[in-house]
């Protein structure tokens, strides 16, 4: 269970993204949790294909998460 800090500005609580793809169900994000507080600098980095764009679309509400929630 992810417990958010009371001073969180952004809270990602168990976000998952699933969609139908050729050959079955794609699951680019699975139960992603993190918090960002005032004054904190956050960098989300990773290799090509590790689902950064789906997370960046879910954060501002451009795309819906399959599960979990984003709190601003």
PDB file of N, H, CA, C and O in Angstrom:
ATOM      1  N   UNK A   1       0.831  -1.179   0.000  1.00  0.00           N
ATOM      2  CA  UNK A   1       0.000   0.000   0.000  1.00  0.00           C
ATOM      3  C   UNK A   1       0.876   1.243   0.000  1.00  0.00           C
ATOM      4  O   UNK A   1       1.837   1.333   0.764  1.00  0.00           O
ATOM      5  N   UNK A   2       0.544   2.199  -0.855  1.00  0.00           N
ATOM      6  H   UNK A   2      -0.237   2.126  -1.476  1.00  0.00           H
ATOM      7  CA  UNK A   2       1.296   3.437  -0.956  1.00  0.00           C
ATOM      8  C   UNK A   2       0.680   4.483  -0.044  1.00  0.00           C
ATOM      9  O   UNK A   2      -0.492   4.828  -0.194  1.00  0.00           O
ATOM     10  N   UNK A   3       1.465   4.992   0.905  1.00  0.00           N
ATOM     11  H   UNK A   3       2.417   4.712   1.027  1.00  0.00           H
ATOM     12  CA  UNK A   3       0.983   6.019   1.805  1.00  0.00           C
ATOM     13  C   UNK A   3       1.548   7.349   1.355  1.00  0.00           C
ATOM     14  O   UNK A   3       2.765   7.530   1.354  1.00  0.00           O
ATOM     15  N   UNK A   4       0.693   8.285   0.972  1.00  0.00           N
ATOM     16  H   UNK A   4      -0.296   8.138   0.973  1.00  0.00           H
ATOM     17  CA  UNK A   4       1.144   9.580   0.479  1.00  0.00           C
ATOM     18  C   UNK A   4       1.570  10.464   1.634  1.00  0.00           C
ATOM     19  O   UNK A   4       0.984  10.423   2.715  1.00  0.00           O
ATOM     20  N   UNK A   5       2.593  11.259   1.392  1.00  0.00           N
ATOM     21  H   UNK A   5       3.069  11.292   0.514  1.00  0.00           H
ATOM     22  CA  UNK A   5       3.009  12.239   2.378  1.00  0.00           C
ATOM     23  C   UNK A   5       2.003  13.377   2.364  1.00  0.00           C
ATOM     24  O   UNK A   5       1.437  13.689   1.316  1.00  0.00           O
ATOM     25  N   UNK A   6       1.776  13.997   3.505  1.00  0.00           N
ATOM     26  H   UNK A   6       2.236  13.744   4.356  1.00  0.00           H
ATOM     27  CA  UNK A   6       0.768  15.047   3.606  1.00  0.00           C
ATOM     28  C   UNK A   6       1.139  16.297   2.820  1.00  0.00           C
ATOM     29  O   UNK A   6       0.264  17.100   2.498  1.00  0.00           O
ATOM     30  N   UNK A   7       2.436  16.480   2.503  1.00  0.00           N
ATOM     31  H   UNK A   7       3.147  15.828   2.765  1.00  0.00           H
ATOM     32  CA  UNK A   7       2.853  17.667   1.767  1.00  0.00           C
ATOM     33  C   UNK A   7       3.017  17.402   0.264  1.00  0.00           C
ATOM     34  O   UNK A   7       3.651  18.194  -0.434  1.00  0.00           O
ATOM     35  N   UNK A   8       2.463  16.316  -0.230  1.00  0.00           N
ATOM     36  H   UNK A   8       1.948  15.672   0.337  1.00  0.00           H
ATOM     37  CA  UNK A   8       2.584  15.979  -1.646  1.00  0.00           C
ATOM     38  C   UNK A   8       1.814  16.965  -2.514  1.00  0.00           C
ATOM     39  O   UNK A   8       0.678  17.323  -2.202  1.00  0.00           O
ATOM     40  N   UNK A   9       2.441  17.403  -3.609  1.00  0.00           N
ATOM     41  H   UNK A   9       3.363  17.112  -3.862  1.00  0.00           H
ATOM     42  CA  UNK A   9       1.782  18.246  -4.603  1.00  0.00           C
ATOM     43  C   UNK A   9       1.214  17.381  -5.719  1.00  0.00           C
ATOM     44  O   UNK A   9       0.154  17.672  -6.272  1.00  0.00           O
ATOM     45  N   UNK A  10       1.932  16.324  -6.037  1.00  0.00           N
ATOM     46  H   UNK A  10       2.793  16.087  -5.588  1.00  0.00           H
ATOM     47  CA  UNK A  10       1.490  15.357  -7.041  1.00  0.00           C
ATOM     48  C   UNK A  10       1.606  13.988  -6.404  1.00  0.00           C
ATOM     49  O   UNK A  10       2.635  13.651  -5.818  1.00  0.00           O
ATOM     50  N   UNK A  11       0.558  13.209  -6.518  1.00  0.00           N
ATOM     51  H   UNK A  11      -0.278  13.483  -6.994  1.00  0.00           H
ATOM     52  CA  UNK A  11       0.575  11.844  -5.976  1.00  0.00           C
ATOM     53  C   UNK A  11       0.105  10.902  -7.076  1.00  0.00           C
ATOM     54  O   UNK A  11      -0.999  11.051  -7.600  1.00  0.00           O
ATOM     55  N   UNK A  12       0.928   9.954  -7.417  1.00  0.00           N
ATOM     56  H   UNK A  12       1.825   9.833  -6.991  1.00  0.00           H
ATOM     57  CA  UNK A  12       0.596   8.913  -8.383  1.00  0.00           C
ATOM     58  C   UNK A  12       0.374   7.664  -7.545  1.00  0.00           C
ATOM     59  O   UNK A  12       1.300   7.164  -6.906  1.00  0.00           O
ATOM     60  N   UNK A  13      -0.835   7.170  -7.549  1.00  0.00           N
ATOM     61  H   UNK A  13      -1.587   7.576  -8.068  1.00  0.00           H
ATOM     62  CA  UNK A  13      -1.201   6.072  -6.651  1.00  0.00           C
ATOM     63  C   UNK A  13      -1.569   4.822  -7.439  1.00  0.00           C
ATOM     64  O   UNK A  13      -2.718   4.655  -7.849  1.00  0.00           O
ATOM     65  N   UNK A  14      -0.599   3.951  -7.648  1.00  0.00           N
ATOM     66  H   UNK A  14       0.334   4.087  -7.316  1.00  0.00           H
ATOM     67  CA  UNK A  14      -0.847   2.661  -8.286  1.00  0.00           C
ATOM     68  C   UNK A  14      -1.357   2.743  -9.707  1.00  0.00           C
ATOM     69  O   UNK A  14      -2.225   1.960 -10.092  1.00  0.00           O
ATOM     70  N   UNK A  15      -0.839   3.677 -10.502  1.00  0.00           N
ATOM     71  H   UNK A  15      -0.134   4.314 -10.188  1.00  0.00           H
ATOM     72  CA  UNK A  15      -1.329   3.875 -11.872  1.00  0.00           C
ATOM     73  C   UNK A  15      -0.888   2.720 -12.773  1.00  0.00           C
ATOM     74  O   UNK A  15       0.278   2.327 -12.793  1.00  0.00           O
ATOM     75  N   UNK A  16      -1.857   2.196 -13.513  1.00  0.00           N
ATOM     76  H   UNK A  16      -2.805   2.515 -13.497  1.00  0.00           H
ATOM     77  CA  UNK A  16      -1.600   1.167 -14.521  1.00  0.00           C
ATOM     78  C   UNK A  16      -2.240   1.603 -15.828  1.00  0.00           C
ATOM     79  O   UNK A  16      -3.236   2.326 -15.828  1.00  0.00           O
ATOM     80  N   UNK A  17      -1.669   1.166 -16.936  1.00  0.00           N
ATOM     81  H   UNK A  17      -0.859   0.578 -16.936  1.00  0.00           H
ATOM     82  CA  UNK A  17      -2.241   1.421 -18.255  1.00  0.00           C
ATOM     83  C   UNK A  17      -2.170   0.140 -19.056  1.00  0.00           C
ATOM     84  O   UNK A  17      -1.087  -0.402 -19.274  1.00  0.00           O
ATOM     85  N   UNK A  18      -3.314  -0.346 -19.493  1.00  0.00           N
ATOM     86  H   UNK A  18      -4.194   0.094 -19.316  1.00  0.00           H
ATOM     87  CA  UNK A  18      -3.407  -1.552 -20.314  1.00  0.00           C
ATOM     88  C   UNK A  18      -4.205  -1.206 -21.563  1.00  0.00           C
ATOM     89  O   UNK A  18      -5.120  -0.386 -21.505  1.00  0.00           O
ATOM     90  N   UNK A  19      -3.869  -1.819 -22.683  1.00  0.00           N
ATOM     91  H   UNK A  19      -3.125  -2.486 -22.730  1.00  0.00           H
ATOM     92  CA  UNK A  19      -4.662  -1.653 -23.899  1.00  0.00           C
ATOM     93  C   UNK A  19      -4.473  -2.860 -24.802  1.00  0.00           C
ATOM     94  O   UNK A  19      -3.490  -3.594 -24.698  1.00  0.00           O
ATOM     95  N   UNK A  20      -5.442  -3.046 -25.691  1.00  0.00           N
ATOM     96  H   UNK A  20      -6.240  -2.450 -25.775  1.00  0.00           H
ATOM     97  CA  UNK A  20      -5.375  -4.151 -26.640  1.00  0.00           C
ATOM     98  C   UNK A  20      -4.336  -3.838 -27.701  1.00  0.00           C
ATOM     99  O   UNK A  20      -4.299  -2.732 -28.239  1.00  0.00           O
ATOM    100  N   UNK A  21      -3.506  -4.803 -27.996  1.00  0.00           N
ATOM    101  H   UNK A  21      -3.536  -5.702 -27.559  1.00  0.00           H
ATOM    102  CA  UNK A  21      -2.471  -4.666 -29.016  1.00  0.00           C
ATOM    103  C   UNK A  21      -2.454  -5.936 -29.846  1.00  0.00           C
ATOM    104  O   UNK A  21      -3.024  -6.955 -29.458  1.00  0.00           O
ATOM    105  N   UNK A  22      -1.800  -5.864 -30.981  1.00  0.00           N
ATOM    106  H   UNK A  22      -1.337  -5.035 -31.297  1.00  0.00           H
ATOM    107  CA  UNK A  22      -1.660  -7.065 -31.811  1.00  0.00           C
ATOM    108  C   UNK A  22      -0.992  -8.153 -30.982  1.00  0.00           C
ATOM    109  O   UNK A  22       0.092  -7.947 -30.436  1.00  0.00           O
ATOM    110  N   UNK A  23      -1.617  -9.272 -30.891  1.00  0.00           N
ATOM    111  H   UNK A  23      -2.497  -9.439 -31.334  1.00  0.00           H
ATOM    112  CA  UNK A  23      -1.042 -10.387 -30.156  1.00  0.00           C
ATOM    113  C   UNK A  23      -1.404 -10.422 -28.680  1.00  0.00           C
ATOM    114  O   UNK A  23      -0.843 -11.228 -27.938  1.00  0.00           O
ATOM    115  N   UNK A  24      -2.342  -9.556 -28.219  1.00  0.00           N
ATOM    116  H   UNK A  24      -2.798  -8.901 -28.822  1.00  0.00           H
ATOM    117  CA  UNK A  24      -2.755  -9.649 -26.821  1.00  0.00           C
ATOM    118  C   UNK A  24      -2.843  -8.308 -26.126  1.00  0.00           C
ATOM    119  O   UNK A  24      -2.945  -7.258 -26.762  1.00  0.00           O
ATOM    120  N   UNK A  25      -2.803  -8.366 -24.824  1.00  0.00           N
ATOM    121  H   UNK A  25      -2.720  -9.219 -24.308  1.00  0.00           H
ATOM    122  CA  UNK A  25      -2.951  -7.190 -23.982  1.00  0.00           C
ATOM    123  C   UNK A  25      -1.578  -6.581 -23.683  1.00  0.00           C
ATOM    124  O   UNK A  25      -0.683  -7.269 -23.193  1.00  0.00           O
ATOM    125  N   UNK A  26      -1.419  -5.294 -23.979  1.00  0.00           N
ATOM    126  H   UNK A  26      -2.146  -4.735 -24.377  1.00  0.00           H
ATOM    127  CA  UNK A  26      -0.179  -4.585 -23.657  1.00  0.00           C
ATOM    128  C   UNK A  26      -0.346  -3.936 -22.289  1.00  0.00           C
ATOM    129  O   UNK A  26      -1.404  -3.384 -21.984  1.00  0.00           O
ATOM    130  N   UNK A  27       0.691  -4.003 -21.471  1.00  0.00           N
ATOM    131  H   UNK A  27       1.550  -4.451 -21.719  1.00  0.00           H
ATOM    132  CA  UNK A  27       0.665  -3.425 -20.119  1.00  0.00           C
ATOM    133  C   UNK A  27       1.909  -2.557 -19.923  1.00  0.00           C
ATOM    134  O   UNK A  27       2.846  -2.962 -19.236  1.00  0.00           O
ATOM    135  N   UNK A  28       1.917  -1.371 -20.522  1.00  0.00           N
ATOM    136  H   UNK A  28       1.156  -1.042 -21.080  1.00  0.00           H
ATOM    137  CA  UNK A  28       3.120  -0.546 -20.415  1.00  0.00           C
ATOM    138  C   UNK A  28       3.387  -0.006 -19.010  1.00  0.00           C
ATOM    139  O   UNK A  28       4.543   0.201 -18.640  1.00  0.00           O
ATOM    140  N   UNK A  29       2.339   0.223 -18.227  1.00  0.00           N
ATOM    141  H   UNK A  29       1.400   0.055 -18.527  1.00  0.00           H
ATOM    142  CA  UNK A  29       2.501   0.698 -16.846  1.00  0.00           C
ATOM    143  C   UNK A  29       1.774  -0.250 -15.921  1.00  0.00           C
ATOM    144  O   UNK A  29       0.654  -0.671 -16.209  1.00  0.00           O
ATOM    145  N   UNK A  30       2.402  -0.588 -14.813  1.00  0.00           N
ATOM    146  H   UNK A  30       3.312  -0.246 -14.578  1.00  0.00           H
ATOM    147  CA  UNK A  30       1.790  -1.524 -13.868  1.00  0.00           C
ATOM    148  C   UNK A  30       2.045  -1.060 -12.437  1.00  0.00           C
ATOM    149  O   UNK A  30       3.166  -1.169 -11.940  1.00  0.00           O
ATOM    150  N   UNK A  31       1.021  -0.549 -11.780  1.00  0.00           N
ATOM    151  H   UNK A  31       0.110  -0.461 -12.183  1.00  0.00           H
ATOM    152  CA  UNK A  31       1.045  -0.147 -10.364  1.00  0.00           C
ATOM    153  C   UNK A  31       2.175   0.836 -10.038  1.00  0.00           C
ATOM    154  O   UNK A  31       2.977   0.588  -9.138  1.00  0.00           O
ATOM    155  N   UNK A  32       2.233   1.949 -10.773  1.00  0.00           N
ATOM    156  H   UNK A  32       1.582   2.150 -11.504  1.00  0.00           H
ATOM    157  CA  UNK A  32       3.270   2.965 -10.567  1.00  0.00           C
ATOM    158  C   UNK A  32       2.878   3.874  -9.404  1.00  0.00           C
ATOM    159  O   UNK A  32       1.825   4.511  -9.451  1.00  0.00           O
ATOM    160  N   UNK A  33       3.709   3.945  -8.357  1.00  0.00           N
ATOM    161  H   UNK A  33       4.564   3.428  -8.318  1.00  0.00           H
ATOM    162  CA  UNK A  33       3.449   4.878  -7.254  1.00  0.00           C
ATOM    163  C   UNK A  33       4.601   5.872  -7.078  1.00  0.00           C
ATOM    164  O   UNK A  33       5.764   5.473  -7.123  1.00  0.00           O
ATOM    165  N   UNK A  34       4.300   7.143  -6.881  1.00  0.00           N
ATOM    166  H   UNK A  34       3.355   7.467  -6.845  1.00  0.00           H
ATOM    167  CA  UNK A  34       5.301   8.093  -6.395  1.00  0.00           C
ATOM    168  C   UNK A  34       4.625   9.380  -5.961  1.00  0.00           C
ATOM    169  O   UNK A  34       3.483   9.655  -6.329  1.00  0.00           O
ATOM    170  N   UNK A  35       5.347  10.165  -5.174  1.00  0.00           N
ATOM    171  H   UNK A  35       6.275   9.942  -4.875  1.00  0.00           H
ATOM    172  CA  UNK A  35       4.877  11.452  -4.681  1.00  0.00           C
ATOM    173  C   UNK A  35       5.913  12.513  -5.024  1.00  0.00           C
ATOM    174  O   UNK A  35       7.113  12.240  -5.052  1.00  0.00           O
ATOM    175  N   UNK A  36       5.433  13.729  -5.285  1.00  0.00           N
ATOM    176  H   UNK A  36       4.458  13.951  -5.262  1.00  0.00           H
ATOM    177  CA  UNK A  36       6.306  14.869  -5.519  1.00  0.00           C
ATOM    178  C   UNK A  36       5.864  15.970  -4.566  1.00  0.00           C
ATOM    179  O   UNK A  36       4.686  16.324  -4.523  1.00  0.00           O
ATOM    180  N   UNK A  37       6.816  16.514  -3.797  1.00  0.00           N
ATOM    181  H   UNK A  37       7.773  16.226  -3.832  1.00  0.00           H
ATOM    182  CA  UNK A  37       6.493  17.561  -2.833  1.00  0.00           C
ATOM    183  C   UNK A  37       7.037  18.904  -3.305  1.00  0.00           C
ATOM    184  O   UNK A  37       7.816  18.965  -4.256  1.00  0.00           O
ATOM    185  N   UNK A  38       6.622  19.983  -2.637  1.00  0.00           N
ATOM    186  H   UNK A  38       5.989  19.934  -1.865  1.00  0.00           H
ATOM    187  CA  UNK A  38       7.127  21.321  -2.943  1.00  0.00           C
ATOM    188  C   UNK A  38       8.643  21.344  -2.902  1.00  0.00           C
ATOM    189  O   UNK A  38       9.255  20.803  -1.981  1.00  0.00           O
ATOM    190  N   UNK A  39       9.244  21.968  -3.898  1.00  0.00           N
ATOM    191  H   UNK A  39       8.747  22.408  -4.646  1.00  0.00           H
ATOM    192  CA  UNK A  39      10.683  22.121  -3.929  1.00  0.00           C
ATOM    193  C   UNK A  39      11.439  20.912  -4.427  1.00  0.00           C
ATOM    194  O   UNK A  39      12.661  20.963  -4.567  1.00  0.00           O
ATOM    195  N   UNK A  40      10.742  19.827  -4.696  1.00  0.00           N
ATOM    196  H   UNK A  40       9.750  19.785  -4.582  1.00  0.00           H
ATOM    197  CA  UNK A  40      11.400  18.610  -5.156  1.00  0.00           C
ATOM    198  C   UNK A  40      11.555  18.661  -6.676  1.00  0.00           C
ATOM    199  O   UNK A  40      10.632  19.061  -7.385  1.00  0.00           O
ATOM    200  N   UNK A  41      12.703  18.263  -7.161  1.00  0.00           N
ATOM    201  H   UNK A  41      13.453  17.939  -6.585  1.00  0.00           H
ATOM    202  CA  UNK A  41      12.965  18.170  -8.586  1.00  0.00           C
ATOM    203  C   UNK A  41      12.905  16.698  -8.965  1.00  0.00           C
ATOM    204  O   UNK A  41      13.596  15.866  -8.376  1.00  0.00           O
ATOM    205  N   UNK A  42      12.074  16.383  -9.951  1.00  0.00           N
ATOM    206  H   UNK A  42      11.513  17.058 -10.430  1.00  0.00           H
ATOM    207  CA  UNK A  42      11.869  14.987 -10.338  1.00  0.00           C
ATOM    208  C   UNK A  42      12.240  14.812 -11.800  1.00  0.00           C
ATOM    209  O   UNK A  42      11.894  15.640 -12.643  1.00  0.00           O
ATOM    210  N   UNK A  43      12.936  13.745 -12.089  1.00  0.00           N
ATOM    211  H   UNK A  43      13.217  13.072 -11.404  1.00  0.00           H
ATOM    212  CA  UNK A  43      13.289  13.391 -13.454  1.00  0.00           C
ATOM    213  C   UNK A  43      12.802  11.966 -13.691  1.00  0.00           C
ATOM    214  O   UNK A  43      13.119  11.056 -12.924  1.00  0.00           O
ATOM    215  N   UNK A  44      12.045  11.784 -14.736  1.00  0.00           N
ATOM    216  H   UNK A  44      11.787  12.522 -15.359  1.00  0.00           H
ATOM    217  CA  UNK A  44      11.594  10.435 -15.102  1.00  0.00           C
ATOM    218  C   UNK A  44      12.377  10.051 -16.350  1.00  0.00           C
ATOM    219  O   UNK A  44      12.178  10.614 -17.427  1.00  0.00           O
ATOM    220  N   UNK A  45      13.261   9.092 -16.184  1.00  0.00           N
ATOM    221  H   UNK A  45      13.423   8.635 -15.310  1.00  0.00           H
ATOM    222  CA  UNK A  45      14.159   8.692 -17.261  1.00  0.00           C
ATOM    223  C   UNK A  45      14.120   7.184 -17.419  1.00  0.00           C
ATOM    224  O   UNK A  45      13.813   6.448 -16.482  1.00  0.00           O
ATOM    225  N   UNK A  46      14.432   6.750 -18.607  1.00  0.00           N
ATOM    226  H   UNK A  46      14.681   7.348 -19.369  1.00  0.00           H
ATOM    227  CA  UNK A  46      14.494   5.322 -18.859  1.00  0.00           C
ATOM    228  C   UNK A  46      14.777   5.067 -20.323  1.00  0.00           C
ATOM    229  O   UNK A  46      14.737   5.990 -21.137  1.00  0.00           O
ATOM    230  N   UNK A  47      15.058   3.838 -20.661  1.00  0.00           N
ATOM    231  H   UNK A  47      15.090   3.088 -20.001  1.00  0.00           H
ATOM    232  CA  UNK A  47      15.361   3.501 -22.044  1.00  0.00           C
ATOM    233  C   UNK A  47      14.124   3.575 -22.931  1.00  0.00           C
ATOM    234  O   UNK A  47      12.996   3.613 -22.441  1.00  0.00           O
ATOM    235  N   UNK A  48      14.346   3.594 -24.211  1.00  0.00           N
ATOM    236  H   UNK A  48      15.263   3.563 -24.609  1.00  0.00           H
ATOM    237  CA  UNK A  48      13.257   3.590 -25.180  1.00  0.00           C
ATOM    238  C   UNK A  48      12.355   2.382 -24.934  1.00  0.00           C
ATOM    239  O   UNK A  48      12.836   1.263 -24.755  1.00  0.00           O
ATOM    240  N   UNK A  49      11.058   2.617 -24.928  1.00  0.00           N
ATOM    241  H   UNK A  49      10.667   3.526 -25.074  1.00  0.00           H
ATOM    242  CA  UNK A  49      10.100   1.531 -24.759  1.00  0.00           C
ATOM    243  C   UNK A  49       9.697   1.237 -23.339  1.00  0.00           C
ATOM    244  O   UNK A  49       9.020   0.237 -23.096  1.00  0.00           O
ATOM    245  N   UNK A  50      10.090   2.078 -22.374  1.00  0.00           N
ATOM    246  H   UNK A  50      10.640   2.890 -22.571  1.00  0.00           H
ATOM    247  CA  UNK A  50       9.754   1.774 -20.971  1.00  0.00           C
ATOM    248  C   UNK A  50       8.519   2.540 -20.479  1.00  0.00           C
ATOM    249  O   UNK A  50       8.327   2.668 -19.269  1.00  0.00           O
ATOM    250  N   UNK A  51       7.683   3.047 -21.383  1.00  0.00           N
ATOM    251  H   UNK A  51       7.839   2.943 -22.365  1.00  0.00           H
ATOM    252  CA  UNK A  51       6.363   3.620 -21.067  1.00  0.00           C
ATOM    253  C   UNK A  51       6.384   5.008 -20.445  1.00  0.00           C
ATOM    254  O   UNK A  51       5.507   5.340 -19.647  1.00  0.00           O
ATOM    255  N   UNK A  52       7.369   5.822 -20.798  1.00  0.00           N
ATOM    256  H   UNK A  52       8.081   5.552 -21.447  1.00  0.00           H
ATOM    257  CA  UNK A  52       7.354   7.209 -20.324  1.00  0.00           C
ATOM    258  C   UNK A  52       6.194   7.987 -20.950  1.00  0.00           C
ATOM    259  O   UNK A  52       5.473   8.657 -20.211  1.00  0.00           O
ATOM    260  N   UNK A  53       5.972   7.938 -22.268  1.00  0.00           N
ATOM    261  H   UNK A  53       6.558   7.393 -22.868  1.00  0.00           H
ATOM    262  CA  UNK A  53       4.869   8.713 -22.852  1.00  0.00           C
ATOM    263  C   UNK A  53       3.487   8.387 -22.272  1.00  0.00           C
ATOM    264  O   UNK A  53       2.720   9.318 -22.027  1.00  0.00           O
ATOM    265  N   UNK A  54       3.131   7.130 -22.042  1.00  0.00           N
ATOM    266  H   UNK A  54       3.755   6.374 -22.242  1.00  0.00           H
ATOM    267  CA  UNK A  54       1.815   6.898 -21.425  1.00  0.00           C
ATOM    268  C   UNK A  54       1.680   7.558 -20.053  1.00  0.00           C
ATOM    269  O   UNK A  54       0.617   8.084 -19.726  1.00  0.00           O
ATOM    270  N   UNK A  55       2.733   7.538 -19.256  1.00  0.00           N
ATOM    271  H   UNK A  55       3.598   7.111 -19.522  1.00  0.00           H
ATOM    272  CA  UNK A  55       2.691   8.191 -17.951  1.00  0.00           C
ATOM    273  C   UNK A  55       2.537   9.700 -18.119  1.00  0.00           C
ATOM    274  O   UNK A  55       1.754  10.326 -17.404  1.00  0.00           O
ATOM    275  N   UNK A  56       3.283  10.290 -19.063  1.00  0.00           N
ATOM    276  H   UNK A  56       3.919   9.781 -19.644  1.00  0.00           H
ATOM    277  CA  UNK A  56       3.197  11.735 -19.294  1.00  0.00           C
ATOM    278  C   UNK A  56       1.838  12.148 -19.851  1.00  0.00           C
ATOM    279  O   UNK A  56       1.439  13.298 -19.668  1.00  0.00           O
ATOM    280  N   UNK A  57       1.129  11.275 -20.510  1.00  0.00           N
ATOM    281  H   UNK A  57       1.453  10.341 -20.659  1.00  0.00           H
ATOM    282  CA  UNK A  57      -0.228  11.579 -20.992  1.00  0.00           C
ATOM    283  C   UNK A  57      -1.259  11.432 -19.876  1.00  0.00           C
ATOM    284  O   UNK A  57      -2.260  12.149 -19.861  1.00  0.00           O
ATOM    285  N   UNK A  58      -1.027  10.519 -18.952  1.00  0.00           N
ATOM    286  H   UNK A  58      -0.214   9.936 -18.964  1.00  0.00           H
ATOM    287  CA  UNK A  58      -1.951  10.308 -17.832  1.00  0.00           C
ATOM    288  C   UNK A  58      -1.843  11.436 -16.808  1.00  0.00           C
ATOM    289  O   UNK A  58      -2.858  11.869 -16.263  1.00  0.00           O
ATOM    290  N   UNK A  59      -0.632  11.918 -16.538  1.00  0.00           N
ATOM    291  H   UNK A  59       0.193  11.567 -16.980  1.00  0.00           H
ATOM    292  CA  UNK A  59      -0.425  12.955 -15.520  1.00  0.00           C
ATOM    293  C   UNK A  59      -1.315  14.183 -15.720  1.00  0.00           C
ATOM    294  O   UNK A  59      -1.974  14.595 -14.765  1.00  0.00           O
ATOM    295  N   UNK A  60      -1.371  14.792 -16.918  1.00  0.00           N
ATOM    296  H   UNK A  60      -0.836  14.457 -17.693  1.00  0.00           H
ATOM    297  CA  UNK A  60      -2.219  15.982 -17.083  1.00  0.00           C
ATOM    298  C   UNK A  60      -3.666  15.659 -17.464  1.00  0.00           C
ATOM    299  O   UNK A  60      -4.462  16.571 -17.684  1.00  0.00           O
ATOM    300  N   UNK A  61      -4.012  14.375 -17.544  1.00  0.00           N
ATOM    301  H   UNK A  61      -3.365  13.634 -17.365  1.00  0.00           H
ATOM    302  CA  UNK A  61      -5.384  14.004 -17.873  1.00  0.00           C
ATOM    303  C   UNK A  61      -5.668  13.868 -19.355  1.00  0.00           C
ATOM    304  O   UNK A  61      -6.834  13.824 -19.747  1.00  0.00           O
ATOM    305  N   UNK A  62      -4.634  13.798 -20.200  1.00  0.00           N
ATOM    306  H   UNK A  62      -3.687  13.834 -19.881  1.00  0.00           H
ATOM    307  CA  UNK A  62      -4.831  13.614 -21.635  1.00  0.00           C
ATOM    308  C   UNK A  62      -5.251  12.191 -21.976  1.00  0.00           C
ATOM    309  O   UNK A  62      -5.823  11.947 -23.038  1.00  0.00           O
ATOM    310  N   UNK A  63      -4.972  11.268 -21.093  1.00  0.00           N
ATOM    311  H   UNK A  63      -4.506  11.467 -20.230  1.00  0.00           H
ATOM    312  CA  UNK A  63      -5.324   9.860 -21.269  1.00  0.00           C
ATOM    313  C   UNK A  63      -5.740   9.322 -19.902  1.00  0.00           C
ATOM    314  O   UNK A  63      -5.261   9.795 -18.872  1.00  0.00           O
ATOM    315  N   UNK A  64      -6.624   8.344 -19.897  1.00  0.00           N
ATOM    316  H   UNK A  64      -7.014   7.960 -20.735  1.00  0.00           H
ATOM    317  CA  UNK A  64      -7.087   7.749 -18.645  1.00  0.00           C
ATOM    318  C   UNK A  64      -6.215   6.561 -18.266  1.00  0.00           C
ATOM    319  O   UNK A  64      -5.764   5.801 -19.123  1.00  0.00           O
ATOM    320  N   UNK A  65      -5.991   6.420 -16.976  1.00  0.00           N
ATOM    321  H   UNK A  65      -6.358   7.037 -16.281  1.00  0.00           H
ATOM    322  CA  UNK A  65      -5.312   5.234 -16.469  1.00  0.00           C
ATOM    323  C   UNK A  65      -6.312   4.084 -16.434  1.00  0.00           C
ATOM    324  O   UNK A  65      -7.507   4.304 -16.239  1.00  0.00           O
ATOM    325  N   UNK A  66      -5.831   2.874 -16.620  1.00  0.00           N
ATOM    326  H   UNK A  66      -4.860   2.695 -16.779  1.00  0.00           H
ATOM    327  CA  UNK A  66      -6.678   1.701 -16.502  1.00  0.00           C
ATOM    328  C   UNK A  66      -7.022   1.449 -15.033  1.00  0.00           C
ATOM    329  O   UNK A  66      -8.126   1.013 -14.708  1.00  0.00           O
ATOM    330  N   UNK A  67      -6.066   1.728 -14.157  1.00  0.00           N
ATOM    331  H   UNK A  67      -5.168   2.082 -14.420  1.00  0.00           H
ATOM    332  CA  UNK A  67      -6.259   1.568 -12.717  1.00  0.00           C
ATOM    333  C   UNK A  67      -5.411   2.614 -12.005  1.00  0.00           C
ATOM    334  O   UNK A  67      -4.495   3.187 -12.595  1.00  0.00           O
ATOM    335  N   UNK A  68      -5.716   2.857 -10.753  1.00  0.00           N
ATOM    336  H   UNK A  68      -6.460   2.392 -10.273  1.00  0.00           H
ATOM    337  CA  UNK A  68      -4.975   3.814  -9.963  1.00  0.00           C
ATOM    338  C   UNK A  68      -5.509   5.221 -10.145  1.00  0.00           C
ATOM    339  O   UNK A  68      -6.536   5.427 -10.792  1.00  0.00           O
ATOM    340  N   UNK A  69      -4.802   6.195  -9.568  1.00  0.00           N
ATOM    341  H   UNK A  69      -3.968   6.028  -9.043  1.00  0.00           H
ATOM    342  CA  UNK A  69      -5.265   7.575  -9.623  1.00  0.00           C
ATOM    343  C   UNK A  69      -4.097   8.542  -9.562  1.00  0.00           C
ATOM    344  O   UNK A  69      -3.018   8.218  -9.067  1.00  0.00           O
ATOM    345  N   UNK A  70      -4.346   9.755 -10.087  1.00  0.00           N
ATOM    346  H   UNK A  70      -5.223  10.018 -10.489  1.00  0.00           H
ATOM    347  CA  UNK A  70      -3.395  10.871 -10.028  1.00  0.00           C
ATOM    348  C   UNK A  70      -4.079  11.971  -9.228  1.00  0.00           C
ATOM    349  O   UNK A  70      -5.203  12.366  -9.535  1.00  0.00           O
ATOM    350  N   UNK A  71      -3.399  12.457  -8.212  1.00  0.00           N
ATOM    351  H   UNK A  71      -2.485  12.136  -7.963  1.00  0.00           H
ATOM    352  CA  UNK A  71      -3.917  13.545  -7.389  1.00  0.00           C
ATOM    353  C   UNK A  71      -2.991  14.745  -7.522  1.00  0.00           C
ATOM    354  O   UNK A  71      -1.779  14.626  -7.343  1.00  0.00           O
ATOM    355  N   UNK A  72      -3.566  15.897  -7.836  1.00  0.00           N
ATOM    356  H   UNK A  72      -4.551  15.993  -7.982  1.00  0.00           H
ATOM    357  CA  UNK A  72      -2.784  17.137  -7.958  1.00  0.00           C
ATOM    358  C   UNK A  72      -3.197  18.082  -6.851  1.00  0.00           C
ATOM    359  O   UNK A  72      -2.669  19.191  -6.757  1.00  0.00           O
TER     360      UNK A  72
END
